[in-house]
Amino acid sequence: MKYTLLDMTQNILSRMSSDEVNSISDSPESLQVANIIKNKYFDIIGRVNLPEHDQLLQLDPSIDATSPVLMYVPDGVADLKWIKYFDTNVLDGVLPNDQVHDINVDITASGWSTTSTSSVLIGLGTKVFTVAAGLGIAANNTFTATSGVNSMSGTVTGYSGTTLTVNATTFTGSGTLATWIIVQTNAATIAPGYCYVTILPAVQFINMVNSFNPTESNVESFTFSDTSNDFPGDFNFYYKNDRQPCYCTIISNLYVIFDSFDNTQDSTLQGSKTMAWGRVIPFFSMVDSFIPDLAEEQFQLLVNEATALAFFELKQQPHQLALQETKRGWSTVQKNKAIIDRPTYFNELPNFGRRSGVYYGTRGFGNGYNQGSNPWQ
């Protein structure tokens, strides 16, 4: 069972044959014992990564349009295991880095979009645009080309190199315009969902973003200042402004820098769209009713650890039973940290060629001899 700080303090004082107390603040000795419990608590969580301290959390945003790909690790987080970012762009074409959403994973995207500065007269019939190469445009794709409030729609008749030929069947507006946004309108779309963001080592991430071409229209930069250490400086980071973030790195255990963001959705990366899994550093409150954040079976380890230290510091003598119990407690914690996905010792042994799921030793499991069934059925 779980114990309050007062319960544990009274338990240890009783073992020491000390005066009874009704509060941890009743005597200097009770306060000393409570502080010993606090110290041993942080000693335990520092020595092993207990699963009860892993949880979902969100990153803190910079909310700064001049550094839209910068976020922060929240206070009290000791470790980040993975990060996801919510993609709200249902026209997000082909996701970079082979990402898939956590929902509707059977939905794939085949859409494309591009821009053109060709001078084209709005109207019906054949229209020719100069666009980027390698866009995956196919004949009979439907399209919409917009320029301000003007637009044309129809089907693609050909695409070769940088030349896109279309047949416009409807239009609104008039005139010859030279600034076009052209998108596929019959593409499969991706429903909104969380996408993984790969956490890279700092050197690998910096090398990657340094390879971005700053002359391209979708590449921008921001100045990063690390004020958390004794050697502050200003550093230039490139990022892309037209896609879901794919990669990030963590600097000084505080700053999370991403490779991109989608400026059609937000002006900066949003904390509310992040989902991360990490280990938090629990707090400890010096009040009678405080219950430490431990699993029930770990409370006895905490009490025994604190008892052994209290006897050593306050009584100047060891408590042999408590020392023995702490050794057993640590062994149990190391073997049974989590309450799920933990096989028994025997189930962790290799089968050595035996049929799957059956152990034919003297202590069989599954459908073995000792259960009275035919193991060959």
C-alpha positions as CSV (number, residue, x, y, z in Angstrom):
1,M,0.0,0.0,0.0
2,K,1.0,3.7,-0.3
3,Y,2.0,5.8,2.7
4,T,1.9,9.4,3.5
5,L,5.0,11.2,4.6
6,L,3.7,11.3,8.2
7,D,3.0,7.5,8.1
8,M,6.6,6.8,7.0
9,T,8.1,9.2,9.5
10,Q,6.1,7.7,12.4
11,N,7.1,4.2,11.2
12,I,10.8,5.1,11.3
13,L,10.6,6.9,14.6
14,S,8.9,3.8,16.1
15,R,11.8,1.6,14.9
16,M,14.2,4.0,16.5
17,S,12.2,3.9,19.8
18,S,11.8,7.7,19.6
19,D,8.9,9.8,20.8
20,E,5.6,9.6,19.0
21,V,4.6,12.5,16.9
22,N,1.4,13.7,15.2
23,S,3.1,15.8,12.6
24,I,6.5,15.8,10.9
25,S,7.1,19.2,12.4
26,D,6.5,18.1,16.0
27,S,10.1,17.7,16.8
28,P,13.6,18.3,15.3
29,E,14.1,14.6,15.0
30,S,10.8,14.0,13.1
31,L,11.8,16.8,10.7
32,Q,15.2,15.2,10.2
33,V,13.6,11.8,9.5
34,A,11.2,13.5,7.0
35,N,14.2,15.1,5.2
36,I,15.9,11.7,5.1
37,I,12.8,10.2,3.5
38,K,12.9,13.1,0.9
39,N,16.6,12.5,0.1
40,K,16.1,8.8,-0.3
41,Y,13.1,9.3,-2.5
42,F,15.1,11.4,-5.0
43,D,17.9,8.9,-4.6
44,I,15.6,6.1,-5.7
45,I,14.1,7.9,-8.7
46,G,17.6,9.1,-9.7
47,R,19.0,5.5,-9.7
48,V,16.3,3.9,-11.8
49,N,14.0,5.3,-14.4
50,L,10.6,4.3,-12.9
51,P,7.8,3.9,-15.5
52,E,5.4,5.8,-13.3
53,H,7.3,9.0,-14.1
54,D,6.9,8.6,-17.9
55,Q,4.0,10.5,-19.2
56,L,2.5,12.4,-22.2
57,L,3.4,16.1,-22.3
58,Q,3.5,19.1,-24.6
59,L,6.4,21.3,-25.6
60,D,6.4,25.0,-24.8
61,P,6.2,27.2,-27.9
62,S,8.4,30.2,-28.6
63,I,5.3,32.2,-30.0
64,D,7.9,34.3,-31.9
65,A,7.4,34.8,-35.6
66,T,11.1,35.5,-36.0
67,S,11.9,32.0,-34.7
68,P,8.9,29.9,-35.7
69,V,10.6,26.5,-35.5
70,L,11.9,27.0,-31.9
71,M,10.3,25.4,-28.9
72,Y,11.3,24.6,-25.4
73,V,11.4,21.5,-23.1
74,P,9.0,22.2,-20.2
75,D,10.5,22.6,-16.7
76,G,10.7,19.4,-14.7
77,V,11.2,17.1,-17.7
78,A,14.3,14.9,-17.4
79,D,14.1,13.0,-20.7
80,L,12.2,13.0,-24.0
81,K,11.8,9.7,-25.7
82,W,9.8,10.8,-28.8
83,I,7.9,13.8,-30.2
84,K,4.9,14.0,-32.6
85,Y,3.4,17.0,-34.2
86,F,-0.3,17.3,-35.3
87,D,-0.7,17.8,-39.1
88,T,-3.8,19.9,-39.7
89,N,-3.2,20.3,-43.5
90,V,-5.6,17.8,-45.2
91,L,-4.0,18.8,-48.6
92,D,-0.6,17.9,-47.4
93,G,0.4,15.8,-50.4
94,V,3.2,13.4,-49.9
95,L,4.5,13.6,-46.4
96,P,8.2,14.0,-46.1
97,N,10.4,11.5,-44.3
98,D,7.9,8.7,-45.2
99,Q,5.7,9.9,-42.3
100,V,2.3,8.4,-41.6
101,H,-0.4,9.6,-39.4
102,D,-1.4,7.7,-36.3
103,I,-5.0,7.6,-37.6
104,N,-6.4,6.4,-40.9
105,V,-3.1,4.9,-41.9
106,D,-4.7,3.3,-45.0
107,I,-5.2,6.8,-46.5
108,T,-2.4,7.8,-48.8
109,A,-1.8,11.1,-50.4
110,S,-1.0,11.6,-54.1
111,G,-1.7,15.3,-54.4
112,W,0.6,17.9,-55.9
113,S,0.8,21.7,-55.9
114,T,3.1,24.2,-57.6
115,T,3.4,27.8,-58.6
116,S,4.1,29.5,-61.9
117,T,5.1,32.9,-63.2
118,S,4.0,32.2,-66.7
119,S,1.8,34.9,-68.4
120,V,-1.4,33.1,-69.1
121,L,-4.7,34.6,-70.4
122,I,-7.7,33.5,-68.3
123,G,-10.2,31.6,-70.4
124,L,-11.2,28.2,-71.8
125,G,-9.1,25.7,-73.7
126,T,-5.4,24.9,-73.8
127,K,-3.1,26.7,-71.3
128,V,0.6,26.2,-70.8
129,F,2.5,26.9,-67.6
130,T,6.1,26.7,-66.7
131,V,6.4,24.9,-63.3
132,A,8.9,23.0,-61.3
133,A,10.1,19.6,-62.5
134,G,9.5,16.2,-60.8
135,L,6.1,16.9,-59.3
136,G,4.4,13.6,-60.2
137,I,1.8,15.3,-62.3
138,A,-0.2,12.9,-64.5
139,A,-2.5,13.3,-67.5
140,N,-6.2,13.5,-66.5
141,N,-5.4,14.9,-63.1
142,T,-7.9,17.7,-62.3
143,F,-6.5,21.1,-61.3
144,T,-7.3,24.6,-60.2
145,A,-5.1,27.5,-61.0
146,T,-5.7,30.7,-59.0
147,S,-4.3,34.2,-59.2
148,G,-5.8,36.4,-56.6
149,V,-9.6,36.2,-57.0
150,N,-9.2,34.8,-60.5
151,S,-9.1,31.1,-61.3
152,M,-9.3,28.4,-64.0
153,S,-10.1,24.7,-63.5
154,G,-10.0,21.6,-65.8
155,T,-7.7,18.6,-66.5
156,V,-4.1,18.1,-67.2
157,T,-3.3,17.0,-70.8
158,G,0.5,16.8,-70.5
159,Y,3.5,17.4,-68.2
160,S,7.1,17.1,-69.4
161,G,10.1,18.6,-67.7
162,T,8.9,22.0,-66.5
163,T,6.1,22.4,-69.0
164,L,2.5,21.8,-67.8
165,T,-0.2,21.7,-70.4
166,V,-3.9,21.8,-69.2
167,N,-7.3,22.1,-70.7
168,A,-9.4,24.7,-68.8
169,T,-13.1,23.9,-68.7
170,T,-14.3,26.6,-66.3
171,F,-12.9,30.0,-65.2
172,T,-13.7,33.1,-63.2
173,G,-12.2,36.6,-63.7
174,S,-10.4,38.0,-66.7
175,G,-7.0,39.2,-67.9
176,T,-3.5,37.9,-68.5
177,L,-1.8,37.2,-65.1
178,A,1.6,36.0,-64.2
179,T,1.4,34.8,-60.6
180,W,-0.3,31.4,-60.3
181,I,-0.9,28.8,-57.6
182,I,-1.8,25.4,-59.2
183,V,-3.1,22.5,-57.2
184,Q,-4.5,19.1,-57.9
185,T,-8.1,18.8,-57.0
186,N,-8.8,15.1,-57.3
187,A,-6.0,14.0,-55.0
188,A,-6.5,11.7,-52.0
189,T,-6.2,13.7,-48.9
190,I,-4.8,12.9,-45.5
191,A,-7.0,13.3,-42.5
192,P,-5.5,15.4,-39.7
193,G,-3.4,13.4,-37.2
194,Y,-0.1,13.2,-35.3
195,C,3.1,12.5,-37.2
196,Y,6.4,11.4,-35.8
197,V,9.3,14.0,-35.6
198,T,12.7,12.2,-35.6
199,I,15.0,13.5,-32.9
200,L,18.5,13.8,-34.4
201,P,21.9,14.4,-32.7
202,A,22.8,18.1,-32.8
203,V,25.6,17.7,-35.3
204,Q,23.6,15.6,-37.7
205,F,20.7,18.0,-37.5
206,I,22.9,21.1,-38.1
207,N,24.5,19.5,-41.1
208,M,21.1,18.7,-42.5
209,V,19.6,22.2,-42.2
210,N,22.9,23.8,-43.4
211,S,22.3,21.9,-46.7
212,F,19.1,23.9,-47.3
213,N,19.4,26.3,-50.2
214,P,18.7,29.9,-48.9
215,T,17.9,31.1,-52.4
216,E,14.8,28.9,-52.6
217,S,11.6,30.7,-51.7
218,N,10.6,28.1,-49.1
219,V,13.8,28.4,-47.1
220,E,14.2,31.0,-44.3
221,S,16.5,31.4,-41.4
222,F,16.4,32.6,-37.8
223,T,19.0,33.5,-35.2
224,F,19.4,31.1,-32.3
225,S,20.9,32.3,-29.0
226,D,21.7,29.8,-26.4
227,T,21.6,31.8,-23.1
228,S,21.6,28.7,-20.9
229,N,25.3,28.2,-20.7
230,D,28.5,30.2,-20.0
231,F,29.4,30.7,-23.7
232,P,26.4,32.4,-25.3
233,G,26.4,33.2,-29.0
234,D,24.2,33.9,-32.0
235,F,23.9,31.1,-34.6
236,N,22.0,31.0,-37.9
237,F,19.6,28.1,-38.6
238,Y,17.9,27.4,-41.9
239,Y,14.4,26.0,-42.0
240,K,11.6,25.3,-44.5
241,N,8.3,27.2,-44.2
242,D,6.0,25.0,-46.3
243,R,5.8,21.6,-44.7
244,Q,5.1,19.5,-41.6
245,P,8.1,19.3,-39.3
246,C,10.1,16.0,-39.9
247,Y,13.2,16.4,-37.8
248,C,14.4,18.2,-34.7
249,T,17.3,18.4,-32.3
250,I,17.5,19.2,-28.6
251,I,20.2,21.7,-27.4
252,S,21.3,22.3,-23.8
253,N,18.4,20.0,-22.7
254,L,16.2,23.0,-23.1
255,Y,15.8,24.2,-26.8
256,V,14.0,22.1,-29.4
257,I,14.7,23.2,-32.9
258,F,12.7,21.8,-35.8
259,D,13.6,21.7,-39.5
260,S,10.3,23.2,-40.8
261,F,6.8,24.3,-40.2
262,D,3.7,24.9,-42.4
263,N,3.0,28.6,-42.8
264,T,-0.4,27.8,-44.4
265,Q,-1.5,26.5,-41.0
266,D,0.2,28.6,-38.4
267,S,2.6,31.5,-38.0
268,T,4.8,29.4,-35.6
269,L,4.9,25.9,-34.3
270,Q,2.1,25.5,-31.7
271,G,2.6,23.9,-28.3
272,S,-1.0,22.6,-28.4
273,K,-0.2,20.5,-31.5
274,T,2.8,18.7,-29.9
275,M,2.6,15.3,-28.2
276,A,5.7,14.0,-26.5
277,W,6.6,11.1,-24.2
278,G,9.1,11.8,-21.5
279,R,10.2,11.3,-18.0
280,V,9.3,14.0,-15.5
281,I,11.0,14.8,-12.3
282,P,8.4,14.4,-9.5
283,F,8.2,16.9,-6.7
284,F,8.3,16.3,-3.0
285,S,6.2,18.3,-0.5
286,M,7.2,18.5,3.2
287,V,3.6,18.1,4.5
288,D,2.1,15.4,6.5
289,S,-0.4,14.2,3.9
290,F,2.1,14.1,1.0
291,I,2.2,10.7,-0.8
292,P,5.4,10.2,-3.0
293,D,4.8,9.2,-6.6
294,L,5.9,5.6,-6.4
295,A,4.2,2.3,-7.1
296,E,2.8,0.5,-4.0
297,E,5.5,-2.1,-4.0
298,Q,8.3,0.5,-3.9
299,F,7.1,2.2,-0.7
300,Q,8.7,-0.5,1.4
301,L,12.0,0.1,-0.3
302,L,11.8,3.8,0.4
303,V,11.0,3.1,4.1
304,N,13.8,0.7,4.5
305,E,16.3,2.9,2.7
306,A,15.3,5.9,5.0
307,T,15.4,3.7,8.1
308,A,18.9,2.5,7.3
309,L,20.1,6.1,6.8
310,A,18.2,7.4,9.8
311,F,19.8,4.8,12.1
312,F,23.3,5.6,10.7
313,E,22.9,9.4,10.9
314,L,20.8,9.8,14.0
315,K,21.7,6.8,16.1
316,Q,25.3,6.2,14.7
317,Q,24.6,2.5,14.3
318,P,23.5,0.3,11.4
319,H,20.1,-1.3,11.0
320,Q,21.0,-4.7,9.6
321,L,17.5,-5.8,8.8
322,A,16.7,-2.6,6.9
323,L,19.9,-3.0,5.0
324,Q,19.0,-6.5,4.0
325,E,15.5,-5.5,3.0
326,T,16.8,-2.7,0.8
327,K,18.9,-5.2,-1.2
328,R,15.9,-7.3,-1.8
329,G,13.8,-4.2,-2.7
330,W,16.4,-3.0,-5.3
331,S,16.4,-6.5,-6.8
332,T,12.6,-6.4,-7.1
333,V,12.5,-2.9,-8.6
334,Q,15.1,-3.8,-11.3
335,K,13.2,-6.9,-12.4
336,N,9.7,-5.5,-12.2
337,K,9.7,-1.9,-13.1
338,A,6.6,-2.0,-15.3
339,I,3.3,-3.6,-14.7
340,I,2.8,-4.4,-18.4
341,D,4.8,-6.2,-21.1
342,R,7.0,-7.9,-18.5
343,P,7.5,-11.6,-19.2
344,T,8.5,-14.0,-16.4
345,Y,12.0,-15.2,-16.1
346,F,11.2,-18.6,-17.5
347,N,9.3,-17.1,-20.5
348,E,12.4,-15.0,-21.3
349,L,14.5,-18.2,-21.8
350,P,15.0,-19.3,-25.4
351,N,13.0,-22.3,-26.7
352,F,16.1,-24.1,-28.1
353,G,14.2,-25.6,-31.0
354,R,11.1,-26.5,-29.0
355,R,7.7,-25.8,-30.5
356,S,6.5,-22.3,-29.9
357,G,4.7,-21.6,-26.6
358,V,5.6,-25.0,-25.1
359,Y,8.3,-25.7,-22.5
360,Y,9.1,-29.3,-22.0
361,G,11.2,-29.2,-18.9
362,T,10.2,-30.3,-15.4
363,R,8.4,-26.9,-15.0
364,G,6.4,-26.7,-18.2
365,F,4.3,-23.8,-19.2
366,G,1.5,-23.5,-21.8
367,N,0.4,-26.9,-23.0
368,G,3.2,-28.9,-21.4
369,Y,3.2,-32.4,-20.0
370,N,2.7,-31.3,-16.4
371,Q,-0.7,-30.0,-17.3
372,G,-1.9,-33.5,-18.4
373,S,-2.4,-32.6,-22.1
374,N,-0.9,-34.0,-25.3
375,P,2.0,-31.6,-26.2
376,W,1.9,-32.7,-29.9
377,Q,-1.7,-31.7,-30.5
